[in-house]
């Protein structure tokens, strides 16, 4: 009897008595699995940057081509009533796509980010909210407008995610001009005079497309539903942005990273595909041509890589 009981007790303690064993796990194996996972994660900032570089580089077609094509289709489909609820103009769907398309720019700039850059970008974020809130409340400096499609949570009448739309736009223009200017980019006044109209030109592409989709409404305007005062306002915002970015980043560091990071302007490739396509669909020919001009600029800067359009390369 005692032997049988002991055998039964041993069986219970060997299976049901050990909670780890009953869960089908070995504590040593579980620990080693966690250690193996931890070993694969980056431990330093440099290792993190290398990992992110690899992730973006290995997924350039998906990020820079597939996402904007799908985005253009779903946005036009939402505006035209083709997309079913809740996908039509779903703000979280839109923001997810924007974050993915922004990733090459964010990862590209990351090695040049230090405390000073964080501080000045913070200033630019604060300006972004302030000028947009003033614009919604007073109509200055962009002209009277209102948001007519949800872009996520709002604060003071403007989307909380506003910096995700504004800052990459000016940053892309800034970086493209650095590439095209070459050694002349070291001249601060020349940078200012070249980047400002480039930022305004990007909004020449963006705003007519956004108005056609119904993202926001100016109540009419001479340029595809956009008032010319909007572009005067963008001269002001572009000036503030360029001056701030000049102070945020060490010019030598950002130019070196730009020269060595082939995907750093893939977000602008997405911009050309997405907003160029939307403007073309709605017959906004001038914005579509300006988008094409940005594509030519990317080719001139050796940043429009045709291999992006071949996912099996």
N, C-alpha and C positions, 0 to 999 in steps of 0.2 A: 504493500500500500504506500509506504513512504517513498519507495523508488518511483512508483507511478506518479505520485503527487509531485515528486521532484522533477520528473520528466515533463509533466504538464506545466509546472511552474517555469521550467527552463524554456519551454516552447513559448509561453506567454511573454516572458521577459525578453526573448529573442526576437519577437515579432511585434505583438500588440503592446508589450510593456515599454518599449522604446519609442517615444513619439516621433523621433526622426526617422526610425526604420518604418513605422506605420505610414509615414508620409511618402515612403519610397525614396528617402534621401539618406545620404551618408554625410555626417557633419564634416568629415575631412574633405569629401568630394565637393560639398557645397562651398566650403571655405576656399578650396583651391579654384573653384569656378569664379567666385567673387574676385579673388586675387588676380586671376587671368584677365577678367574684364577690366579691373583697375589698372593692370599693367598695359592694357591697350589704350587707355585714356591718356591724353597729354598731361604732363606734370608742370610744364613751364609755358610762359606766353609764347616763346618761339615755337615750341612743339605744337601749340594750338594753332598758330598762324600757318604752319606747314600743313597740318591736317585740313584746315579750312581751304587753303589753296588747292589741295588735291581734290577735295570734294567739288569745288566750283569747276576746276579744270576738267574733271572727268564727266561733268554734267552740263557742259556749255550749250550743247544743242537743246536740251530740255529747257534750260533757263532762258537763253537768249533768243530762241526761235519758237519752240513749241508753246511756251507759256504766253508770249504776246499774240501768237496766232489764235490760240484758244480764247485768250482774253478779248481780242477784237471780235471774234464770232459771238461770244456770250454777251458782250456789252451791246453790240448791235442787235442781237436777238432779244435782249431785255427791252431795249428801246422800241423795237418793232413788235413786241408782243409774242415772239416765238418761244421764249423761255418760260417754262412752267414755274409756278410758285413751289417752293420758296427760293428757287435759284435765281429768279429775275432780280437783278441789282442787289443780290444778297451782299450786305456790306462785309461780312466776314470772308466770303468767297473772294470779293474784290481785294480786300486787304491782304489776304494770303498770297494772291497772285502778285500784288505789288511788292510784298516783302521778298518773295522768291526772285523777282526780276531785279530788285535792288541788291541782292546778295553779292554779285561780282564787284560792285562799287564799294560796298561796305568792307568786304574781305580784302579788296585791293588797297584801300586806304588804311586799314587797320595797323600795319607796321609803322605808319607815320604818325599814329595817334600817341600823344603824351598828355601830361597834365595841362599844359598850355593850350593844346588843341581842344581838349575837353571843355576848358573854360570858355574859349572863344566860340566854339560850336554851341555851347549853352547860351551865350549871348545871342547868337543867330536864331536859335529856337525861340527865345523870348521875343525877339523882334518879329518873328514869323507870326506868333499868336497875336501880338499887340497890333500889328498893322492890319491883320485880317479882321480882328474884332472891330477896329476902327472903321474898316471898309464896310463891314456888314451894317454897322450902326449908323454911319454918316454918309456912305457913298464915296468917301475920299480914301485913298487916291485913285482907286481903280474904276470908279463909277458905281452906281447903285446896282447891287446884285444880291441874290439869295441862293442858298443851297436848296435844291429841289429833289435830290436823291440822297438817301441816307448813306453816309460814309463811315458809319460806326458812331460811337459815343460822341456827344457834342459838349463843348465847353465855351461859354460866352458866344454862342451862335455859330461857332466854327468847329470842324471836326477835330477831335483830340489827336488824330493821326496826321494832322496837317503837316508837321515837319517831314514826315516820310514822303510827302508829295513835293514839298517846296525845296528842301535842301539838296536832294539828289539832282533836281533839275539844274540848279545853279552850279553844283559841283561838277556835273558832267560837262557843262559848257566851259567851266574853268579849266578842267583837265584837257579837253579837246584843244582849247586855245594854247595851252602850254605846249602840247605836241606840235601843233601847226606853226607856232612862233619859233620853236627851236631855241637857239641861244638868245634870241631877242626877248624871250620871255622874262629874262632877268630885269628888264626895264619895267618898273612898277607902273608908270604912267601909260606905257604902251599896253600892258596887261589890262589895265582899267578900260582903256579906250576900245580894246578888242573884245573883251569878255562881256561888257555891258550889252552891246548890240546882239551878241550871240545868245545871251540869256533871253533878251526880248524876242529874238527869232524863235527860240524854243517855245515861248508862249504863243507866238503866232501860229504854231502847229497845235499846241495843246488846247487853248481856249475855244477855238471854233469847233473842234471835235467834241469837247466836253459839253458845249452848249447844244450841239446837234443831238447828243445822246440824252440831254436833259439833266446832267449832273448839277449844273447851276444855270441861273437865268439872269441876264442883265436887263431884261425888259426891252430888248432890241438894241441894235447897233449897226454902224455902217460897214463893219467888216465881219461878214458871216454871223451877224447877231451879236457881235462884240463891239462896244464903243471904243473909239480911239483913245479916250481918256484912260482906258485900262492899260494901254501900252506906255503911256506917260507914267503911270503908277509903277509899272515894271522897271522903268529906268531908275526910279528911286530905289526900289527893292534890290535891283541888280547891283547898284552902286554900293549899298550897305553890305550886300553879300560878298562882293569882291574884296572890299576893304577888310571885312572880317576874316575871310579865308586867307588873305595875305598874312594876317597876324596869327592865324591858327596854326599854320604849317610852315616848317622850315622848307624853303624853296628847293634847296639841294636834295633834301630827303624825299620830297614828294615827286620831284622830277626823276630821281633815280628809281624809285619804285614804279613810276609810270613807264619808264623805259624797259624795265625788266618783267613787268606783269602784263602778259598779253591779253588777259581777260578784263582788265580794269575798266574798260569802257563798253563792256557788253551790255550794260544797262541802257546805254544810248542806242545800241543796236536794237534792243527791245523797243525803245521809244520810237525809232524810225518805223519799225514793222507795225506796232500797235496803232500809233496815232496817224501815221501815214496811211495805213489801210482804212481806218475809220473815216478820215477826211475824204479819201478817194471814194468810199462807199456813198457818202452824203453829197458828193459833187463839189466839195470845197477844194477847188483846184489849186489856189495859191498856197494854202497850208500844206497840201500834198506835195507840191513842188518844193517848198521849203524843207519838208521832211526828207525829200530825195536829196536836196543839197547837203543836208547833214550826213546822209549816207555817203555822198561823194567825199565829204570832209573826213569821214572815218576811213575810207579807202586811201585817201591821200596820207593820212596819219598811220597807215598800215595797221588799222584796228578792226576793219571789216573783213574778217577771215572767212573766205568762201567755204572752207571746210566745215564751218559751223552748220551748213545746210546739208551735210552728209553725216547722219547719225551713226553710220557703219564704217566710218573712216578708220 
